[in-house]
Amino acid sequence: MLNVEGRHPAVQEFADMFEVDHLDPGLPREVSALFGEQAQQLLDLLPDGLGLTRALHRLWEAKNEAVFLAVRTQRKADEA
């Protein structure tokens, strides 16, 4: 879970959006974890505000696309 303690409520909403525990070990979890690390780095470096909220939202959208692709890639590899 992202460390959002003391942050603006709009930023706190992202606390669990970058979790990986629900994913089985493998490519999707690895890909998702990369985005969670990036999100935490942004939180560590940037102040609250509309820009940070937008950046986290777009990072979350990109994570979803990448994880979707990783799931498909993993399935194809498992079928081969």
Secondary structure, DSSP 8 states (H G I E B T S, - for coil): ----TT--HHHHTTTTTT--TTS-TTHHHHHHHHHHHHHHHHHHHS-SSHHHHHHHHHHHHHHHHHHHHHHHHHHHHHH-
